[in-house]
């Protein structure tokens, strides 16, 4: 489903070039549970944004479901993103909108009317166990509830791929455990998951683990044929 070859993303710093992603090649098949891991600043978030068609590489290639993203126009990239759900580390909820509008505002460009969007939001929120919060604002929710709203927004468009950036990092242990169960349920429906995380429970669930350090791929590992870091 997703393949990169010699993928690079460089930024020009004040006095040097920052190599956020440096010569990364990987393959993630449909239906896998892939995890990006590595220390802070290793390039996980940048790689996620590239895989999700949120940004373009400096060099190298990304093929998503047979389509070479480098050759896509901005309009075509926007269409690609319609099949991808995103869960951002800081939730990225709009404080003045009720939960149902936070969940479904990405559907507005598709011409879906408010009544239909409310029903979509209610169904997804019920699936995540927070349907009672449909009219609340984000500041009326706990951290765990806000993260569920962020997941609900990612699922509202019924994506084939779900990307999440450090989804448990801002949660307490109980909320994190509940969210991990949700990810398991989502994966069981056939959705391809790609998460960046340090969480050991998510690492244990992964079918593919990609370790990054200073923008470089250190140790790709497919579960079932494990490769230990010391062997990479």
MIMAR-127129 format. One line per field, with one value per residue: x, y, z of N, C-alpha, C, O in turn; residue number from 1; residue in three letters. Coordinates in steps of 0.2 Angstrom, whole numbers, plus 2048, in hexadecimal, padded with zeros to 3 digits. Example, Ala and Ser with C-alpha at 12.3 -4.5 7.8 and 13.67 -1.06 7.14 Angstrom:
n_u = 842  840
n_v = 7E4  7F5
n_w = 827  823
ca_u = 83E  844
ca_v = 7EA  7FB
ca_w = 827  824
c_u = 842  840
c_v = 7F0  800
c_w = 827  827
o_u = 847  843
o_v = 7EF  806
o_w = 82A  828
k = 1  2
r = ala  ser
//
This chain:
n_u = 804  809  819  829  838  848  845  845  845  849  84D  851  85B  860  86D  871  86D  85F  85C  84E  848  851  855  84C  845  837  82A  819  80C  7FB  7EF  7F7  7FF  808  816  81F  82E  83A  846  841  841  846  840  833  826  827  829  81D  814  819  815  807  804  804  80F  81C  82A  83B  844  844  837  825  819  809  7FC  7FE  800  80B  810  818  816  809  7FD  7F9  7EB  7E8  7F0  7E8  7DD  7E2  7E4  7D7  7D5  7DC  7DE  7E2  7EA  7EF  7FC  7FA  7EC  7E5  7D8  7CA  7C6  7BA  7B0  7A3  7A5  79F  7A1  7AE  7B2  7AD  7B0  7BA  7B3  7AB  7B0  7AC  79E  795  786  782  779  77B  788  788  782  78B  796  791  78F  79C  7A2  79B  79F  7AC  7A9  7A5  799  790  796  795  790  798  7A5  7B7  7BE  7B7  7BA  7C3  7D5  7D6  7CA  7CA  7D4  7CD  7C4  7CC  7D0  7C4  7C1  7CA  7C5  7B9  7B8  7B9  7C6  7D3  7E0  7E7  7F0  7FA  801  80B  800  7FD  804  800  7F7  7F1  7F4  7E9  7E0  7E9  7E9  7DC  7DB  7E4  7DE  7D3  7DA  7DE  7D2  7CE  7D8  7D5  7CA  7D0  7D6  7E5  7F2  7FD  808  811  81B  820  81B  81A  810  80A  814  815  80A  80C  80E  818  827  830  83E  845  853  85A  854  857  853  855  852  847  83A  831  823  824  82F  83A  846  853  858  867  86B  869
n_v = 7FA  807  80E  813  81A  81E  82A  83B  849  859  868  879  880  88D  88E  882  873  869  859  851  845  839  830  825  816  80B  7FF  7FD  7F2  7F0  7F0  7EF  7F1  7FD  804  813  816  81D  829  83A  846  83E  83E  838  83E  847  83D  837  841  842  835  836  83F  84C  855  858  84E  852  84B  83B  82E  82B  81E  81C  811  80D  819  826  832  83D  842  847  855  863  863  855  84F  853  84C  83F  83F  83E  831  82E  82E  839  83B  846  84B  855  856  860  866  871  87E  885  87E  872  861  858  860  862  855  853  85E  85C  856  85F  865  85B  85D  859  85A  863  85C  84E  84D  84F  843  839  83D  839  82C  827  82C  825  818  81A  81C  828  82F  836  842  84A  857  85F  86B  86B  86F  86B  85E  84F  84B  83F  83D  847  842  837  83E  843  838  833  83D  83A  82E  831  833  826  820  817  816  81A  826  82A  835  833  82E  82B  833  83E  839  832  822  81A  820  81E  810  80E  814  80D  801  805  807  7FA  7F5  7FC  7F9  7EB  7EC  7ED  7F9  801  805  812  817  822  820  81E  815  806  7FC  7FE  7FC  7EE  7EA  7EC  7E8  7EB  7F3  802  80A  819  825  834  838  82D  81C  80F  802  7F8  7ED  7DF  7D7  7C7  7C3  7C8  7D5  7DA  7E9  7EA  7E2  7E9
n_w = 800  804  7FF  801  7F9  7FC  803  807  812  813  81D  81D  829  834  834  82E  825  829  82A  82A  826  81F  812  812  810  80E  810  812  814  80F  81C  827  837  83B  843  846  84E  85A  861  867  85A  850  844  842  842  837  82D  82E  829  81C  817  818  80F  812  811  805  7FF  800  7F7  7EF  7EF  7F1  7F1  7F1  7F2  7E5  7DF  7DA  7E4  7E3  7D6  7D7  7D6  7E0  7E2  7DF  7EA  7F5  7F2  7F4  802  807  809  814  825  833  842  84D  858  861  862  85B  85B  858  862  863  85D  85E  863  859  84D  84D  84A  83D  835  82B  821  81B  80E  805  803  80C  816  825  82D  829  82C  83A  83E  839  841  84E  84D  84B  857  860  85E  863  870  876  873  87A  87B  870  86E  876  879  875  880  88B  88D  892  891  88B  885  87C  874  86E  867  85D  857  852  849  840  83B  836  828  823  821  817  81C  82C  834  842  84E  85B  864  871  879  881  88A  899  8A2  8A2  898  88D  88C  889  87C  875  874  86C  860  85D  85A  84E  845  844  83B  82F  82B  827  832  837  843  84D  85B  86C  874  87D  87D  871  868  86A  864  857  845  83D  840  83F  842  846  845  847  83A  832  82D  838  83C  834  838  836  83E  843  83C  844  846  850  858  85A  84F  844
ca_u = 800  80E  820  82D  83E  84D  841  848  841  84E  84B  856  85B  863  874  873  868  85C  85A  849  847  857  856  848  841  833  824  814  807  7F4  7EC  7FD  7FF  80F  818  826  831  841  846  83F  845  848  83D  82D  821  829  828  815  811  81A  811  800  803  803  814  81F  831  841  846  841  830  820  814  803  7F7  800  801  811  80E  81C  813  802  7FC  7F6  7E4  7E9  7F2  7E2  7D8  7E5  7E3  7D1  7D5  7E1  7DC  7E7  7E9  7F4  7FF  7F7  7E5  7E3  7D1  7C8  7C3  7B4  7AB  7A1  7A8  79D  7A3  7B5  7B3  7AB  7B2  7BE  7AE  7A7  7B1  7A8  798  790  783  783  775  77E  78F  787  781  792  79A  78D  791  7A4  7A3  798  7A4  7B2  7A7  7A4  794  78D  79A  794  78F  79D  7AB  7BD  7C1  7B3  7BC  7CA  7DA  7D5  7C4  7CC  7D8  7C8  7C1  7D1  7D0  7BD  7C1  7CE  7C2  7B3  7B8  7BA  7CD  7D6  7E6  7E7  7F6  7F9  807  80C  7F9  7FC  809  7FD  7F2  7F3  7F5  7E3  7DE  7ED  7E7  7D6  7DC  7E8  7D8  7D0  7DE  7DE  7CB  7CF  7DD  7D1  7C6  7D4  7D9  7EC  7F4  804  808  817  81A  825  817  81C  80B  809  819  814  804  80E  810  81E  82A  835  842  849  858  85D  852  859  851  85A  850  841  839  82A  822  824  836  83D  84D  855  85D  86E  86C  868
ca_v = 800  80D  80C  819  819  823  830  840  850  85E  86F  87E  883  894  88D  87B  86F  864  853  84E  83F  838  82A  820  811  807  7FD  7FB  7EF  7F1  7ED  7EE  7F6  7FF  809  816  817  820  82F  840  849  839  83E  834  843  849  837  836  846  840  82F  838  844  853  858  855  84D  856  846  834  82D  828  81B  81A  80D  80D  820  829  838  842  844  84A  85C  864  860  84E  84E  854  846  839  840  83C  82A  82D  831  83C  83C  84A  84A  85A  855  865  867  878  87F  888  87A  86C  85B  855  864  860  84E  852  863  85A  854  865  866  856  85F  855  85F  862  856  848  84D  84D  83B  836  83E  836  824  826  82D  81F  813  81B  81C  82F  832  83B  849  84D  85F  863  86E  868  871  867  857  84D  84A  838  83E  84B  83E  833  842  844  831  833  842  836  828  833  832  81F  81F  810  817  81E  828  82D  837  832  82F  82A  836  843  836  82E  81B  817  822  81C  809  80D  816  807  7FC  807  806  7F3  7F4  800  7F4  7E5  7ED  7ED  7FF  801  80A  814  81B  824  81F  81B  811  7FF  7F8  7FF  7F8  7E7  7E8  7ED  7E2  7EE  7F8  806  80E  81F  828  83A  838  827  816  80B  7FB  7F6  7E7  7DC  7D2  7C0  7C2  7CD  7D7  7DE  7EF  7E8  7DE  7ED
ca_w = 800  805  7FE  800  7F7  7FD  805  80B  813  816  81E  81E  82F  834  832  82B  822  82D  826  82E  824  81B  80E  815  80B  812  80D  817  810  811  822  82C  83D  83A  848  846  855  85A  865  865  855  84C  83D  842  840  830  829  82E  825  815  816  818  809  815  80E  800  800  7FC  7F2  7F0  7ED  7F5  7ED  7F5  7EF  7DE  7DC  7DC  7E7  7E0  7D0  7D8  7D7  7E7  7E2  7E0  7F0  7F9  7F1  7F7  809  809  80B  81A  82C  837  84A  84F  85F  866  860  855  85B  857  868  863  85A  862  861  853  848  84D  847  836  831  825  81C  818  807  802  802  811  819  82C  830  828  830  841  83E  838  848  853  84C  84D  85E  864  85D  868  877  879  86F  87E  87B  869  86E  87A  876  877  887  890  88C  895  88C  888  881  876  86F  86B  862  858  853  84F  843  83B  839  833  821  822  81D  817  820  831  837  849  850  862  866  878  87D  885  88E  89F  8A0  8A0  892  888  88B  885  875  871  872  866  85A  85B  856  848  841  843  836  829  82A  828  837  838  849  850  862  871  879  87C  87B  869  865  86B  85F  850  840  83A  844  83C  847  843  849  843  834  82E  82F  83B  83D  833  83A  835  843  840  83A  848  846  856  856  859  849  83E
c_u = 804  815  823  834  843  84A  845  844  846  84B  851  856  85F  86A  876  86C  865  859  855  848  84D  857  853  844  83E  82D  81F  80E  800  7F2  7F1  7FC  807  811  81F  828  838  841  843  844  848  845  836  827  821  827  820  812  813  816  80A  7FF  802  809  818  827  835  843  843  83A  82C  81B  80F  7FD  7F8  801  807  80F  812  819  80C  802  7F9  7EF  7E4  7EB  7EC  7DE  7DB  7E4  7DC  7D0  7DA  7DE  7E2  7E5  7EF  7F6  7FB  7EF  7E2  7DB  7CF  7C4  7BC  7AE  7AA  7A5  7A6  7A0  7AB  7B7  7B2  7AD  7B6  7B9  7AA  7A9  7AE  7A1  793  78D  783  77F  778  785  78D  785  787  796  797  78F  798  7A5  7A0  79C  7AA  7AF  7A5  79E  790  790  799  793  794  7A2  7B1  7BF  7BC  7B4  7C2  7CE  7D8  7CF  7C6  7D0  7D3  7C5  7C5  7D1  7C9  7BD  7C5  7CA  7BB  7B2  7B9  7C1  7CF  7DD  7E5  7EE  7F5  800  807  805  7F8  800  806  7F8  7F5  7F2  7EE  7E0  7E2  7EB  7E1  7D7  7E0  7E2  7D4  7D4  7DE  7D7  7CB  7D3  7D9  7CC  7C9  7D7  7E1  7EE  7FB  804  80F  816  820  821  818  816  809  80E  818  80E  806  80F  816  820  830  838  846  84E  85B  85B  853  855  856  858  849  840  831  829  821  82B  83A  845  84F  859  864  870  86C  86F
c_v = 806  80A  813  816  81F  82A  835  846  854  865  873  881  88A  893  886  878  869  85E  84F  847  83E  831  824  81C  80C  804  7FB  7F9  7F1  7ED  7EC  7F3  7F8  805  80C  818  81A  826  835  843  845  83A  83B  839  845  843  836  83B  845  83A  831  83D  84B  857  854  854  852  852  840  834  82A  825  819  817  80D  814  823  830  83E  846  847  851  85D  862  859  84C  84E  84E  840  83A  83E  835  829  831  833  83D  840  84A  84F  85B  859  865  86F  87A  882  884  874  866  858  859  863  85A  84F  859  861  858  859  866  861  858  85C  85A  85E  85D  850  848  84C  846  837  837  83A  82E  823  827  828  819  814  81C  823  832  837  842  84C  854  863  866  86B  869  86E  860  856  84C  844  839  843  847  83A  837  843  83D  831  837  83E  831  82A  832  82B  81E  818  810  81B  820  82B  82F  837  833  82E  82E  83B  840  833  827  818  819  81F  814  809  80F  810  802  7FE  806  7FF  7F2  7F7  7FB  7EE  7E6  7EE  7F4  7FE  807  80B  819  81C  823  81D  816  809  7FA  7F8  7FB  7F1  7E5  7E9  7E7  7E4  7F3  7FC  80B  813  822  82E  839  831  821  811  804  7FA  7EF  7E5  7D7  7CB  7BE  7C8  7CE  7DB  7E4  7EE  7E5  7E2  7F0
c_w = 800  804  7FD  7FD  7F8  7FF  809  80C  817  817  81F  824  82F  832  82F  828  827  829  82B  82D  81E  818  811  810  810  80E  813  813  813  817  827  832  83E  840  846  84D  854  85F  862  860  850  845  83D  83F  839  82B  828  829  81E  813  815  813  80C  813  809  801  7FD  7F6  7F4  7EE  7F2  7F0  7F2  7F1  7E7  7DB  7DF  7DE  7E4  7DA  7D1  7D9  7DE  7E8  7E3  7E7  7F5  7F8  7F4  7FF  80B  80B  811  820  830  83E  84C  856  864  865  85B  855  85B  85D  868  860  85E  85F  85A  84D  847  849  840  832  82A  81F  818  810  802  800  807  815  821  82F  82F  82C  837  842  83E  83F  84D  853  84E  854  863  864  862  86F  87A  875  873  87E  874  869  872  876  879  87E  88D  890  890  88F  888  883  87B  871  86B  866  85C  854  84F  849  83E  838  835  82B  81E  81E  81D  81B  826  834  83E  84C  858  865  86D  87C  882  88A  894  89D  89E  89A  88C  886  887  87E  871  86F  86C  85F  858  857  84F  843  83F  83D  82F  827  82B  82D  837  83D  84A  857  866  875  878  87A  873  865  865  866  858  84C  83D  83E  840  841  843  848  845  83B  830  831  832  83B  83B  835  839  83A  840  83E  83D  847  84C  854  855  853  843  83C
o_u = 803  817  821  836  842  84C  848  840  848  847  857  851  860  86C  87C  867  869  855  856  847  84D  85A  856  841  840  82B  821  80B  7FF  7F4  7F0  7F8  80A  80D  824  824  83B  83B  842  84A  84C  848  833  823  81C  824  81E  80E  80F  813  806  7FA  7FE  808  816  82A  834  845  841  837  82E  818  810  7FB  7F3  803  808  80D  80F  81A  809  807  7F8  7ED  7E0  7E9  7EC  7DB  7D8  7E3  7DB  7CB  7DB  7DC  7E7  7E0  7F5  7F2  7FA  7EC  7DE  7D9  7D3  7BE  7B8  7A8  7AE  7A7  7AA  7A1  7AE  7BB  7B5  7AB  7B5  7BB  7A7  7A4  7AD  79D  78D  790  785  782  778  787  791  788  788  799  79B  791  799  7A9  7A3  79D  7AD  7B4  7A5  79F  78D  78E  79D  795  793  7A3  7B1  7C2  7BE  7B1  7C6  7CD  7D9  7CF  7C3  7CF  7D4  7C3  7C3  7D1  7C9  7BB  7C4  7CB  7B8  7AD  7BA  7C0  7CD  7DF  7E2  7F2  7F1  804  804  804  7F3  800  809  7F4  7FB  7F0  7EE  7DE  7DF  7EA  7E0  7D4  7DE  7E3  7D2  7D1  7DE  7D7  7C8  7D1  7DA  7CA  7C6  7DA  7E3  7EC  7FF  802  814  811  824  825  817  817  807  80D  81A  80E  803  812  81A  81D  834  835  84A  84D  85E  85F  850  854  85B  85C  844  844  82D  82D  81E  82D  83D  849  84B  85D  867  876  86E  86F
o_v = 80B  806  817  811  824  82F  832  848  853  867  871  885  88C  898  885  87B  865  85F  84A  843  842  82C  81F  81F  809  808  7F7  7FC  7F3  7E7  7E8  7F8  7F4  809  809  81B  81A  828  836  843  847  837  83A  836  845  844  834  839  846  83A  82E  840  84F  85E  84E  858  854  854  83E  839  826  829  815  81A  80E  814  823  834  844  84C  84A  854  858  85F  856  847  84A  84C  83C  834  83D  833  823  837  830  840  83D  849  84D  860  857  865  873  877  880  886  872  866  856  856  863  859  84B  859  865  857  858  867  862  854  85C  85E  858  859  84B  842  848  843  833  832  837  82B  81E  823  826  816  80F  81E  824  838  83C  847  851  857  869  864  867  865  86F  85C  85A  84C  844  836  841  848  838  835  843  83E  82F  836  83E  82F  826  831  829  81B  814  80B  821  81B  82F  82A  83C  837  831  82E  83D  844  831  825  814  815  81E  812  805  80C  80F  7FF  7FA  804  7FD  7EE  7F4  7FA  7EB  7E1  7EE  7F4  7FB  80D  807  81E  818  826  81A  812  807  7F5  7F3  7F8  7ED  7DF  7E6  7E2  7E0  7F8  7F8  80F  812  822  82C  83B  831  820  810  800  7FA  7EB  7E8  7D2  7CB  7B8  7CC  7CA  7E1  7E3  7F1  7E5  7E0  7F4
o_w = 7FC  807  7F9  7FF  7F5  7FC  80E  807  81D  814  821  825  829  82F  82E  829  82A  825  82E  831  81A  81C  813  80C  814  809  817  80F  819  818  82C  831  841  841  844  851  84F  861  85C  861  84C  840  837  83B  835  826  823  825  819  80D  811  813  809  813  808  805  7F8  7F1  7F9  7EB  7F6  7EC  7F6  7EC  7E3  7D5  7E5  7DA  7E4  7D9  7CC  7DB  7E2  7ED  7E7  7E9  7FA  7FD  7F7  802  811  80E  813  81F  830  83F  84C  85A  869  867  857  84F  85D  85E  86D  860  862  85A  856  848  842  845  83C  82C  825  819  813  80C  7FC  7FD  805  818  823  834  834  82E  83A  847  841  841  851  858  851  857  868  868  864  873  880  874  871  881  873  864  872  870  87E  882  893  893  891  889  882  87E  875  86B  865  860  856  84E  84A  844  838  832  831  829  818  818  821  81D  825  836  83E  84B  85B  86A  870  883  887  88D  894  898  899  896  887  881  883  879  86C  86A  868  85A  852  852  84B  83D  83A  83A  82A  822  830  82C  836  83D  849  85A  863  879  872  877  870  860  860  864  854  84E  83A  840  83D  843  83E  84E  83F  837  82A  837  82E  83A  83F  834  83B  83B  83B  83E  83A  846  84D  84F  851  851  83E  837
k = 1  2  3  4  5  6  7  8  9  10  11  12  13  14  15  16  17  18  19  20  21  22  23  24  25  26  27  28  29  30  31  32  33  34  35  36  37  38  39  40  41  42  43  44  45  46  47  48  49  50  51  52  53  54  55  56  57  58  59  60  61  62  63  64  65  66  67  68  69  70  71  72  73  74  75  76  77  78  79  80  81  82  83  84  85  86  87  88  89  90  91  92  93  94  95  96  97  98  99  100  101  102  103  104  105  106  107  108  109  110  111  112  113  114  115  116  117  118  119  120  121  122  123  124  125  126  127  128  129  130  131  132  133  134  135  136  137  138  139  140  141  142  143  144  145  146  147  148  149  150  151  152  153  154  155  156  157  158  159  160  161  162  163  164  165  166  167  168  169  170  171  172  173  174  175  176  177  178  179  180  181  182  183  184  185  186  187  188  189  190  191  192  193  194  195  196  197  198  199  200  201  202  203  204  205  206  207  208  209  210  211  212  213  214  215  216  217  218  219  220  221  222  223  224  225  226  227  228  229  230  231  232
r = unk  unk  unk  unk  unk  unk  unk  unk  unk  unk  unk  unk  unk  unk  unk  unk  unk  unk  unk  unk  unk  unk  unk  unk  unk  unk  unk  unk  unk  unk  unk  unk  unk  unk  unk  unk  unk  unk  unk  unk  unk  unk  unk  unk  unk  unk  unk  unk  unk  unk  unk  unk  unk  unk  unk  unk  unk  unk  unk  unk  unk  unk  unk  unk  unk  unk  unk  unk  unk  unk  unk  unk  unk  unk  unk  unk  unk  unk  unk  unk  unk  unk  unk  unk  unk  unk  unk  unk  unk  unk  unk  unk  unk  unk  unk  unk  unk  unk  unk  unk  unk  unk  unk  unk  unk  unk  unk  unk  unk  unk  unk  unk  unk  unk  unk  unk  unk  unk  unk  unk  unk  unk  unk  unk  unk  unk  unk  unk  unk  unk  unk  unk  unk  unk  unk  unk  unk  unk  unk  unk  unk  unk  unk  unk  unk  unk  unk  unk  unk  unk  unk  unk  unk  unk  unk  unk  unk  unk  unk  unk  unk  unk  unk  unk  unk  unk  unk  unk  unk  unk  unk  unk  unk  unk  unk  unk  unk  unk  unk  unk  unk  unk  unk  unk  unk  unk  unk  unk  unk  unk  unk  unk  unk  unk  unk  unk  unk  unk  unk  unk  unk  unk  unk  unk  unk  unk  unk  unk  unk  unk  unk  unk  unk  unk  unk  unk  unk  unk  unk  unk  unk  unk  unk  unk  unk  unk  unk  unk  unk  unk  unk  unk
//
